[in-house]
């Protein structure tokens, strides 16, 4: 199985209040430690999610107290690690493709081939970039399609043999091996070429998460790693089969597209301790202050509803996307309408489940059992772990769970190569037009 671990926050909304939990999520020393732990555990990659807004009403809950910029953080971690992959988020809604191509190519060069781009189409943050950036769902994906085509073209605008560095002849690079891309589209016009050579991996690994129809089509066309957030096994099995089928229909090898499901495991040495920890995390949340965060996810106002109220069905229309994407919206909509959780109960779920991820509770052995079952049920190719408390949740995963999986032959004992493509078993792509 493949293992990616999310970093960039202190845990769930109330986790920062626990004794021993990290308080400073802007400390390089903390992230350097996580990088070393991940590498010692032979983890495929560290992953930094991102948002580009801060709602003042969310700050007091501890759920949105600021985020380091992903490429800056990952570049710093690359200097103290040698093998672990480095996946960062950049939005096609709020970035220019030339800048993204340059930033990820730079990280790939500096890390010797360990970078990955998590492609997102933002659903929040428009007030910081201009409301015209937040078009409807289909238009955001149309912009994303052009954006990714350009980034790929720029990475390939230098042939692999472009640099010759012939001191005697005085020729550093072949002029005919570096070419413009001359892209002209509805959303972008980019001449190219990129102003640095092709990345060591050819192209950084492309990662995407999207459960909507547009998201699935986009992932089938471009993604090499797909993240999915859902707690229902049947849904995950259907999603897995559907995405492998779509990838094949695009003429791509389904085995070269890895599907990873999100997990926020609550781990403790014993089952009883893990249950107590789950309840503790839920009790640490300031529920009234946490309501705005739930409103963002659902894309609705809960004004006038008490904590013990149910959300009226008419507020949660099935064609809505919510403020944090289709996957998270669908998770919480089901909990509210089908399982009839109150607002307080939904907030307790959020208190222990990062981004609506599956939240198994138990000892390292019990967690290993459940992860193995998901793999064998063909629900995924691996997992994106989102530790709900830090650093203990991270450390128990590395030193408690992964050794068990390794003994069962389910996880690597050594890296297969130096690049992120090596970790995922992906080939180095030839340059477009080569």
HUNORFEN-V744563 format. One line per field, one symbol per residue. ss: DSSP state (2 for helix, 1 for strand, 0 for the rest). psi: psi as a letter, one per 30 degrees, with the letter a starting at -180 (. if undefined). A space follows every 10 residues. Layout:
BEGIN
ss: ???
psi: ???
END
This chain:
BEGIN
ss: 0111111000 1000222000 0000000222 2222222222 0000111100 0000022220 0000000002 2222222200 0000111111 1000002222 2222222222 0000111111 0000022200 2220002222 2222222222 2222200100 0011110000 1110222100 0011000011 0000000010 0100111110 0022222222 2200111100 0022222222 2222222220 0002220111 1110011000 2222222222 2220002222 2222222200 0000000000 0022200000 0000022222 2222222000 0022222222 2202220100 1102222222 2222220000 0111100010 0222222222 2222222000 0000000002 2222000000 0000
psi: lkkkkklflg alefeffkkf kkfjggkeee eeeeeeeeef ghkelkkjlk lhljjeffef fgfigkkkke eeeeeeeffg lfekljklkk kfeglkeeee eeeeeeeeee ghhglkjjkl jkglgffffk ffeialeeee feeeeeeeee eeeeegfklf gekfhjeefg jelkefgjkl fhkjaefkjk eallgllkle gdklkkkkkk fleeeeeeee eekfkkkkjk fkeeeeeeee eeeeeeeefg gljffgjkjk kkkikjklel eeeeeeeeee eeffkjeeff eeeeeeefgl kgkfkleglk kkeffikfgl flfgleeeee efeeeeeefh kleeeeeeef ffjkgglkik kaleeeeeee eeeeefghfl fakjkikfkk feeeeeeefe eeeeeeffgf llflkfafle eeefhkljkl kkg.
END
